[in-house]
Amino acid sequence: MIDPIYFNPMISLKEIKDSLLHLFFPHICTGCGNDILTEQTVLCMRCIEAMPETNFEMYPGNPVEKTFWGRLPLLGATAQFYFTKESLMQHLMHQFKYKNNKELGLQLGRIMGEQLKRSGRFKADALVPLPLFPVKERKRGYNQATILCEGMAGAMEIPVLDKVIARPQHTETQTKKGRIERWKNMDGKFILKNPEAIHNKHLLLVDDVVTTGATLEACGNALLQAENVQLSIAALCIASR
């Protein structure tokens, strides 16, 4: 007779089922393809540890804050990771923005939210994702900044306000423009839709990448038109120059 301590048919069947599911629907790391990870994550620990953190959230006067000096009155600003070409972060950003990997965006948002909460410098009342032009959002299927905010919201325990500001006008790509051209391209392109919803609040404006800051500056100025609004900025990445 088989000792029940050493044989449990239910456990054996579950193990067989899990093995078959993994064979036909493998759960692998988005970063490196490693299959040693839990169902609750899309990144393995090796990739998480390899992501180049800036730690800017800990330091006033960091490079992101300096970007907006004299341009936008902020309580704080940060970017979580460095972005360089042909890097792990470029691969992850491509998967998130163009390959419909919203689960990755949510996890990256959770990482951001946990770090910002731990820093103690970003005690905002609400998260505001940088809006996309509606046609572009429909084509992509989602706004990547909103996905980041949804991940951050759970960690920071604050709401996401994604209906207070709009971007009704299409803007030319910013990629090949200089700082002044980028600012002119974004001037007046954001409209505050519901100022009452943000009165007397400290808002954390969120985007995926900060380069010259022209887009965030234009959106931030529109948000500051509401009564007694305080503003901070958080981006997932800062582009290396």
C-alpha positions, 0 to 999 in steps of 0.5 A: 500500500502506498503511503498517502504522505508520499502520494497525493493524486490531486497534487500529481494531476495539478503538476501535470496540468501546470506542466502542460500549460507551461509547455503550450503557453509558456510564461517567460520573462519579457526581458530575457525569455527566462522561464524561471518566474512566478505567475505574478510577474513578467520580469525575472529577478535578473532583469529587474536587478539589471534595469538601470535605476537613477535613484533620482526620487531620493535627491532634490535638484536631480537632473530631471528637476533641473530640466524644468528649472525656470520653466515650470514650478514643481515640488519635485520631479524624477525618472526611474530608469536611464534609457539608452539605445540597444539596451534592456530598457529600450527592449522593454519600452518597445514591448510595452508601447508597441507590442500591447504588453500592458502587464509589463506596463503595470509592473513597471508602474508598480515598481515606480510607485513603490520607489516613489512612496519609499522616497517620501518626496512625492506625497501627491493626492492624485496621478495624472497620465500625460494624455495622447492625441485620441487618434493615436490612442485608438490606434495603439489601443491604450495610453501607456502613461495611463497604464503606468499610473494604474500600476503606480496607484496601487502602490501609492494608494491614490487615484488616477485622474485621466479625464481632467486634461485632453490633447485634442490636437495632433502634434508632429513627432518630437524625435528630430526637433530641437528644444525650442522647436519642441516647445513651439510644437507643444504650445497650447496643445493641451486643454483643461477639461475639468478644473474643479476635479483638481482644485487644491490638489497636489498632482503627479503628472506621469509620462513614459520618457522625459527628454527635453521636457517640452511636452510635460511642460506644456501639459503641466502649465495647463494643469496649473491653470486650475485653482491652487494646484501643486505639481510634481512629475514622474517619468519611467525613463530619462533619455540619455543625451 
